[in-house]
Amino acid sequence: MVVGGKVHATRHPKTAQRPASGPVGARSAIAGVRSDRPVASVGSRAGVPDDRRAIDDATPVDLSVELAPGLRLANPILVASGTFGYGIEYGDVVDVERLGAICCKGTTLKPRIGNITPRVTETPAGMLNSIGLQNPGVDAVIERYASTWAGWRVPVIVNVAGESIDDYVEVARRLDGVPGVAGIELNISCPNVGKGGLQFAIDAEAAGAVTAAVRRASDLPLLVKLSPNVADVRPIARAIQKAGADAITAINTLSGIAIRPDRTRPLLGNVYGGLSGPAIKPVALRIVYEVTQVVDIPVVAIGGVSELSDALDFLAVGAVAVQVGTALFADPTLPIRMVDGLAAECRRRGFDSYRPLIGTALPRKPSAPSAKGVEYRP
Ligand SMILES: Cc1cc2nc3c(=O)[nH]c(=O)nc-3n(C[C@H](O)[C@H](O)[C@H](O)COP(=O)(O)O)c2cc1C
């Protein structure tokens, strides 16, 4: 909601009508836009010259987007969890208030010291990290940062991780109602210790169960983050929607390893790391393309966004917003320039909002199963 020119997240009661799993097209992420895609009704396909007249610089462009009841962002450019700390660290370099939202570092019930080093290494067009969710624990996060966040107009979404459903639920409970916490993003790419260490994110039932449990425990806007490390993400996305998530974020990192120069062992202390950066963008695009066709809740895209054209590609496959991650390490001011660039792109194409850019590259109907195209797995 907008109060006195500020965009605030507001809580909604558990009893409030929550259209968790309506039919496709029943909800819209952005005012006036139905999500039965494609939504482009004016202008041209992305990259194709537009015959509309450009609008002048003075005309405001509506970049706002509602990701959940009570979570309206001023623009669709967010920063990704684990790549922007708690937002506070960047205060001198970036005008954080101009971001659409901040997804803060992964937060767990108890403090975690993280994995043994080395924890990061560069890869062609990307990086591998195995930070291991180092964080001070939810109580310290609330104590140290929430009052600062409460004074910001940019919503802060707390990224939550856990080793059991009870962990996630307890963290969500403690965040519920804390001023400054605008929402929760569940990182479900975590081992479920009670289930032999299988990640919640790789199984539709487990992903649905953790989402439903957190949904019951908290009134906060709830985003759930997909892992790309699965054969077919669509049943998992559907289960998450059915369990009551407000939005889906996609994608987390791809599992990978690197080898030490002397080739005596894997390079990272944890052996496995998460691959991020431009290298993963085609995978993220494919997953967003698939997911936006099977769910009816907003999808926020992440994976290799390094310039405005990447964001435009993700919008074209149906995302309503994007998160910038690894690219921030090279240029923390990038997201702000992308906000300005997105408004300029809309004006250039004669649009007074970015809505016509969403879903332009989607097929008119959800793809039927086939041996080719969207179903094809090399
Ligand atoms: C150093 C680092 C730490 C990360 N920590 C988290 C985290 O705590 N929780 C989470 O959900 N994702 C985490 N991620 C994943 C990012 O949020 C994002 O999903 C991924 O990096 C893909 O986006 P990118 O290619 O733009 O970086 C981390 C990524 C990096 C590079």
PDBQT file of the ligand as one rigid body, heavy atoms in Angstrom, charges set to zero:
ROOT
HETATM    1  C1  LIG A 401      27.558 -15.683  -2.436  1.00  0.00    +0.000 C 
HETATM    2  C2  LIG A 401      26.131 -16.109  -2.619  1.00  0.00    +0.000 A 
HETATM    3  C3  LIG A 401      25.348 -16.366  -1.511  1.00  0.00    +0.000 A 
HETATM    4  C4  LIG A 401      24.011 -16.763  -1.663  1.00  0.00    +0.000 A 
HETATM    5  N1  LIG A 401      23.244 -16.988  -0.554  1.00  0.00    +0.000 NA
HETATM    6  C5  LIG A 401      21.933 -17.310  -0.714  1.00  0.00    +0.000 A 
HETATM    7  C6  LIG A 401      21.089 -17.479   0.440  1.00  0.00    +0.000 A 
HETATM    8  O1  LIG A 401      21.513 -17.301   1.584  1.00  0.00    +0.000 OA
HETATM    9  N2  LIG A 401      19.789 -17.841   0.226  1.00  0.00    +0.000 N 
HETATM   10  C7  LIG A 401      19.273 -18.021  -1.042  1.00  0.00    +0.000 A 
HETATM   11  O2  LIG A 401      18.091 -18.338  -1.190  1.00  0.00    +0.000 OA
HETATM   12  N3  LIG A 401      20.064 -17.840  -2.136  1.00  0.00    +0.000 NA
HETATM   13  C8  LIG A 401      21.354 -17.494  -1.995  1.00  0.00    +0.000 A 
HETATM   14  N4  LIG A 401      22.140 -17.308  -3.105  1.00  0.00    +0.000 N 
HETATM   15  C9  LIG A 401      21.544 -17.511  -4.456  1.00  0.00    +0.000 C 
HETATM   16  C10 LIG A 401      21.143 -16.179  -5.083  1.00  0.00    +0.000 C 
HETATM   17  O3  LIG A 401      20.172 -15.515  -4.313  1.00  0.00    +0.000 OA
HETATM   18  C11 LIG A 401      20.612 -16.408  -6.515  1.00  0.00    +0.000 C 
HETATM   19  O4  LIG A 401      19.468 -17.242  -6.459  1.00  0.00    +0.000 OA
HETATM   20  C12 LIG A 401      21.647 -17.069  -7.421  1.00  0.00    +0.000 C 
HETATM   21  O5  LIG A 401      22.948 -16.572  -7.157  1.00  0.00    +0.000 OA
HETATM   22  C13 LIG A 401      21.329 -16.885  -8.905  1.00  0.00    +0.000 C 
HETATM   23  O6  LIG A 401      21.303 -15.517  -9.244  1.00  0.00    +0.000 OA
HETATM   24  P1  LIG A 401      22.581 -14.737  -9.888  1.00  0.00    +0.000 P 
HETATM   25  O7  LIG A 401      23.069 -15.570 -11.038  1.00  0.00    +0.000 OA
HETATM   26  O8  LIG A 401      22.053 -13.412 -10.296  1.00  0.00    +0.000 OA
HETATM   27  O9  LIG A 401      23.602 -14.647  -8.812  1.00  0.00    +0.000 OA
HETATM   28  C14 LIG A 401      23.473 -16.911  -2.970  1.00  0.00    +0.000 A 
HETATM   29  C15 LIG A 401      24.281 -16.645  -4.087  1.00  0.00    +0.000 A 
HETATM   30  C16 LIG A 401      25.586 -16.239  -3.930  1.00  0.00    +0.000 A 
HETATM   31  C17 LIG A 401      26.411 -15.959  -5.155  1.00  0.00    +0.000 C 
ENDROOT
TORSDOF 0
